[in-house]
Amino acid sequence: MTDPTPVVMTVDDLAVFLQVGAKSLYKLAAAGEIPAVKVAGYWRFHRPTIEAWLKTLSLQNYTGPELLPDDDDQVVEEVEP
């Protein structure tokens, strides 16, 4: 199945993707708190960049066991030396 989310997203696309309000996204973009670019006066968001940004923020907040660098779906149990 193909991902229906476009590579370049509008505010409305991203609001659906992140499950937040469009007004919040306008504020975040204007403040430089989310990766965005204005094209002809309209905010646009590059999906792979947003996904990387979201992953980075998630990992900064993560306090669980160490994750494998190449596969975030698997968790490595911490082992005492």
N, C-alpha and C positions, 0 to 999 in steps of 0.2 A: 504494500500500500504506500502511496506517495504522500509525503508530508504536505498538507494544504497551506501551511504558513509560508508566505513569500520570503525570499532572501532579504529583500528590502521592505521594511514594514512601515506603515503609517502609524500615527498615534493610536487610531482605533484598532489596527491589527495588533499592536503591542499591548494595548489594554486587555484584549482578549487573551493573548498569549500569557501575560503575567497575572491576569485576573485582578487588575487594579483599575481605578477610574482614570479616564483620559485627562481630567483636570490635574490629577497627581503627576501624571507623566509630563504634562506641559511644565509644571513647576520644577520637576527633577531635571528636565532637559535645559530649561532656562538657567538653572543654577549650576549646570555642569556636573550634576551628580549621577548622570546616566550617559553612556556613550550615544551620541546623537549628532546629526548634522542637519543644517537647514538647507533645503534645495528649493529655490524659487520661493522662499518665504514659508515653506512647510517643513516641519520636523520629519526626519526619516531616520530609521534605525536599522542597522545591519544585523540580521538575525544571528549569524555566527559570533559576532562581537558581543551581542547581548547575552548569548548563551555562555560565552567565556567570562563575561563580567559577572553574571549570576553565579557561575561555578566558583569564581574567585571569592565573591562575597560569602557564599555558603561555606567554603572551606575555612575562611577567616573566623567564622562563628562556630565551626565544628570542634568538639572537644572529645570525640570518641576515639576508638582505636585507629592506628595509622592506616591510611588507605594505600593500596597499591598505586604506583604512579601511572601505570598504563591502563588500568581497569578500575574505575570508580565503583563498580558494582560488587566487587569482592573486598572483603575486609580481612586484614591480617591481624591475628590475635597477638597482643604483646606478650613476649616470652621473657621471663627472668633469666639473666645470664648465669 
